[in-house]
Amino acid sequence: MVIMLIGNKSDLESRRDVQKAEGEAFAREHGLVFMETSAKTSTNVEEAFIDTAKEIYRKIQQGLFDVNNEVMWGVTLCSPGTETSPPQSLVGKVAPLLSYGGGRGLMTPVPTPWRGTGVP
């Protein structure tokens, strides 16, 4: 599995909570790919997808991913309304990154102008 840790809003340097070096170090320690992006300026947005695809391809070439094993790496179609959950190993890796209730993680919830499934 390839997981990319994205530091977003890189255009807001003066409001930064996490330094780039801290994000890079965390990603390195946890085997993640790291990149900072800005949707506002389009900085590294496309590159994030390209780098993720390159990393997946590299792992396929190294034999680390079995592209013929649909159970492990393929896409599984579910019936409408069927809930799926990420593997516990992924949850365990990502959950400590989140910061709720005052703890400081690399990511914190950001207020959004909408709630639920609607789009503003």
Secondary structure per residue as TSV (DSSP state, phi and psi in degrees):
chain	resnum	aa	ss	phi	psi
A	1	M	-	360.0	139.9
A	2	V	-	-111.9	124.3
A	3	I	-	-120.1	127.9
A	4	M	E	-107.2	127.1
A	5	L	E	-92.2	119.1
A	6	I	E	-107.1	125.1
A	7	G	E	-93.1	108.0
A	8	N	-	-94.9	172.5
A	9	K	-	59.3	40.3
A	10	S	T	-64.5	-13.2
A	11	D	T	-75.6	-12.5
A	12	L	-	-101.3	55.4
A	13	E	G	-54.4	-38.8
A	14	S	G	-69.8	-16.9
A	15	R	G	-107.0	17.1
A	16	R	-	-65.2	134.2
A	17	D	S	-102.2	-30.1
A	18	V	S	-121.9	124.8
A	19	Q	-	-71.7	149.4
A	20	K	H	-56.0	-43.0
A	21	A	H	-61.0	-35.3
A	22	E	H	-67.8	-42.2
A	23	G	H	-64.3	-42.5
A	24	E	H	-62.9	-42.7
A	25	A	H	-64.6	-43.5
A	26	F	H	-62.0	-45.5
A	27	A	H	-60.7	-44.4
A	28	R	H	-60.6	-45.7
A	29	E	H	-63.2	-29.2
A	30	H	T	-108.9	10.5
A	31	G	T	68.6	32.3
A	32	L	-	-104.6	158.7
A	33	V	E	-91.9	137.2
A	34	F	E	-122.3	141.4
A	35	M	E	-158.2	145.7
A	36	E	E	-101.0	141.4
A	37	T	-	-134.8	164.7
A	38	S	B	-141.9	115.3
A	39	A	T	-69.3	-32.0
A	40	K	T	-62.1	-44.1
A	41	T	T	-101.6	-1.8
A	42	S	T	66.8	15.5
A	43	T	B	-68.4	121.7
A	44	N	T	63.6	9.3
A	45	V	H	-66.1	-53.8
A	46	E	H	-65.8	-38.3
A	47	E	H	-61.2	-33.1
A	48	A	H	-61.0	-43.2
A	49	F	H	-69.1	-42.5
A	50	I	H	-63.8	-45.5
A	51	D	H	-63.8	-36.9
A	52	T	H	-64.5	-45.2
A	53	A	H	-62.2	-40.6
A	54	K	H	-63.2	-40.3
A	55	E	H	-66.5	-40.5
A	56	I	H	-62.1	-46.3
A	57	Y	H	-60.8	-43.0
A	58	R	H	-59.6	-42.5
A	59	K	H	-70.0	-32.9
A	60	I	H	-64.8	-45.5
A	61	Q	H	-62.3	-33.0
A	62	Q	T	-80.3	-4.8
A	63	G	T	80.1	13.9
A	64	L	-	-80.7	-24.0
A	65	F	S	-114.3	132.2
A	66	D	-	-99.5	99.4
A	67	V	T	-69.7	-11.5
A	68	N	T	-90.4	-7.1
A	69	N	-	-96.2	92.9
A	70	E	T	-65.0	-28.4
A	71	V	T	-66.1	-40.7
A	72	M	T	-85.8	-42.5
A	73	W	T	-126.9	-9.4
A	74	G	S	-81.3	-179.0
A	75	V	-	-99.5	132.3
A	76	T	-	-112.8	126.4
A	77	L	-	-85.3	136.8
A	78	C	-	-117.0	159.4
A	79	S	-	-66.5	150.3
A	80	P	T	-55.1	136.4
A	81	G	T	87.8	-7.5
A	82	T	-	-76.1	127.8
A	83	E	-	-89.1	141.3
A	84	T	-	-124.1	154.9
A	85	S	-	-126.2	147.3
A	86	P	-	-68.2	156.0
A	87	P	-	-57.9	145.3
A	88	Q	H	-58.5	-32.2
A	89	S	H	-62.9	-36.4
A	90	L	H	-69.9	-43.5
A	91	V	H	-59.7	-44.3
A	92	G	H	-63.6	-30.8
A	93	K	H	-79.9	-36.5
A	94	V	H	-88.8	-34.9
A	95	A	G	-54.1	-42.1
A	96	P	G	-65.0	-16.2
A	97	L	G	-73.4	-25.7
A	98	L	B	-80.5	147.9
A	99	S	-	-126.2	104.6
A	100	Y	-	-122.4	147.9
A	101	G	T	70.9	29.2
A	102	G	T	98.8	-19.1
A	103	G	-	-70.2	151.6
A	104	R	-	-102.3	110.3
A	105	G	-	-110.4	-172.2
A	106	L	S	-76.5	-24.0
A	107	M	B	-124.6	144.2
A	108	T	-	-129.8	150.1
A	109	P	-	-61.0	143.6
A	110	V	-	-116.6	132.5
A	111	P	-	-60.6	138.4
A	112	T	-	-121.3	153.5
A	113	P	S	-76.5	0.4
A	114	W	-	-140.6	164.2
A	115	R	-	-134.6	156.9
A	116	G	T	81.1	-149.9
A	117	T	T	-97.4	-4.9
A	118	G	-	-72.0	160.5
A	119	V	-	-114.1	137.5
A	120	P	-	-63.4	360.0
